[in-house]
Amino acid sequence: AFPVFAAVNLNTATQSELESVKGLGPTKAKAIIMYREKNGSFKRLEDLGNVKGFGKATINKMKDELSVGAEPDK
């Protein structure tokens, strides 16, 4: 069985796709995209901690809605 929604891929999502994740507003979505453009793809979800405005608690809250690629991060 597949989940009803697909996780948003940090490496391919557009600004509006990122903003669709609960807790991600325009500022954080833009920060993710800027980080990605400067540093390349996210290797793992925890790399989000390198983006300004993201701490462990925030990442834990959103981890079920985000992914970094084809492999589910569980």
LINBELUR-V945241 format. One line per field, one symbol per residue. ss: DSSP state (~ for helix, > for strand, _ for the rest). burial: 1 if it has 16 or more other ideal C-beta (glycine too) atoms within 10 Angstrom, else 0. Layout:
ss=???
burial=???
This chain:
ss=_______>>_____~~~~~______~~~~~~~~~~~~~~_____~~~~~~_____~~~~~~~___>>_______
burial=00000011110010000110100100011011101100000100101100100100011001001111000000
